[in-house]
Amino acid sequence: MNTTIWMALALVLVLEGLGPMLWPRLWRRMILAMAQLPDRLLHRFGGGIVVAGAVVYYMLSVHGGS
């Protein structure tokens, strides 16, 4: 696998770990609140994150070399 993919995965893990490391109570409350949301809303939220990530990736790959 490409080194860039592994570096991106490592960055995701670092960013995902910051919440529970720095603000464990707030992070837990957020997770509990999200668990109460309807599946359809979580589906849309996840889809929005995927689209945002794809757009950022596209913008960096097309315009990152400039």
NORBELQUI-V594817 format. One record per residue. N is the residue number from 1. RES is the residue in three letters. OMEGA is omega in whole degrees, -180 to 180 (* if undefined). D_FIRST is the distance of its C-alpha to the first C-alpha in Angstrom with 1 decimal. Layout:
BEGIN
n = (N N)
res = (RES RES)
omega = (OMEGA OMEGA)
d_first = (D_FIRST D_FIRST)
END
This chain:
BEGIN
n = (1 2 3 4 5 6 7 8 9 10 11 12 13 14 15 16 17 18 19 20 21 22 23 24 25 26 27 28 29 30 31 32 33 34 35 36 37 38 39 40 41 42 43 44 45 46 47 48 49 50 51 52 53 54 55 56 57 58 59 60 61 62 63 64 65 66)
res = (MET ASN THR THR ILE TRP MET ALA LEU ALA LEU VAL LEU VAL LEU GLU GLY LEU GLY PRO MET LEU TRP PRO ARG LEU TRP ARG ARG MET ILE LEU ALA MET ALA GLN LEU PRO ASP ARG LEU LEU HIS ARG PHE GLY GLY GLY ILE VAL VAL ALA GLY ALA VAL VAL TYR TYR MET LEU SER VAL HIS GLY GLY SER)
omega = (-178 180 -180 179 179 178 177 178 178 179 177 180 178 -179 179 -178 -178 -179 -179 180 -174 -176 -174 -179 178 180 179 178 179 179 178 178 179 180 -180 -178 177 -179 -177 179 177 178 179 179 178 178 177 178 178 180 179 178 179 179 178 179 179 -178 179 -178 -179 -174 -177 -179 -177 *)
d_first = (0.0 3.8 6.5 8.5 7.0 7.5 10.7 11.8 11.5 13.5 15.9 16.5 17.3 19.6 21.4 21.8 23.3 25.8 28.1 28.9 29.0 31.4 33.3 33.2 36.4 35.5 32.0 33.6 36.2 33.6 31.8 35.1 36.2 33.1 33.7 37.1 35.9 36.1 33.1 33.5 33.4 30.2 28.7 29.7 28.6 25.0 25.0 26.2 23.5 20.8 22.8 23.2 19.5 18.8 21.8 20.7 17.2 19.1 21.7 19.4 17.5 20.9 23.1 21.0 21.6 25.3)
END
